[in-house]
Amino acid sequence: MTNPGRPDADPADPGLPAGEREPDAARRPARPMIERIGLALVATVVIAVFVALGAASFVSGDLFLAVMAAIGALMTAWAGGRTLIRG
C-alpha cells in the first residue's frame, strides 16, 4: 500500500482515503463525438418507446404504469443528455 504523504503515491490506489482518490471519470478519455451522437440517438428511440408505453397506459387507465413509463423516459433523457454533453 502506498503512503498518501509521498509524492509518488498513486491517486487511483483504493487504499487511499476517498477524498484523495481520483474518480473514474477523471481518468477516462472522452468518447468520440460520433459515438456520443449514436448513443444519444439510441436513447431517443428508448425515450419514444417509454412515451408510447406511458400514453397507452394512461389511455387505458393504468396510471401507475403510465407514471413509471414517464419516469423511465425522464431518466433515459437525463442519461442520454449527460452522455452527449459530458462525453
N, C-alpha and C positions, 0 to 999 in steps of 0.2 A: 504494500500500500504506500502511496506517495504522501509526502508531507505537504500540506497546503501552504506552509510558510516558505517552501523552496520555490525559487523562480522557475525551475524546470518541471513543476507539478503539472500533470495533465488535467485540464479543466473538464474533460469528459469522464474522468475517473469516478465510478459510482461510490468510491469510498470517501469522496469529498462531501462536505455538508451541502445541502440542497441549494443554498444561496450562492455557492461558489461553482456549481456545475453549469456548463453551457446547456441550454435547451437543444433538443434535436434539430429544431428548425433552423437554428443559427449555423449548424454545420452542413446542412443540405444545400446543394446548389439549386438555384431557381429552375423551374421547368421551362422548356422552350414555349414560346407563345403559341405555336400551332397545337401543342399538347394541351395547353390551358384552354384554348378555344374549343378543342374537341371535347374535353371534359365538361365544359360549360354547356355545350350542345347536348350531351348525354343527360346532364342534369335538367335541361329544359324539357326533354322528352319525358323524363320521370315526373317532373312537375306537372306536365299536361295530363299524365295518367292519374296522378293524385287529384287534380282538379276535376277531371271527368268522374272519377270514383266518388268524390265528395258531392258533386252536383247530382249524380244519380241517386246517391244515398239520401240526400236532402229531399229530393222529389218523392222518393218512395216512403219517406217518413222516418228513416233510421238516423236520428240526429247524432247519436254517439259516433257512428261510423263516419258521418259527414264531418264532424269536428276532428276526428282522428286523421282523416284524409287531408283536411286543411292544415293541420299541424305538420303532417308529413311533407306537404308542399312547401310550407314555410321553412322547415328545417333543410330541405333539399336546396331551396333557393339560397339560403344562407351559406351552406357548404359550397355550392357552385360559385357563388359570388366571391367567397374567400379564396377559392382555388384560382379564379380568374384574376383577382386583384393581387393577391399575395404571391402567387406562383409557387 
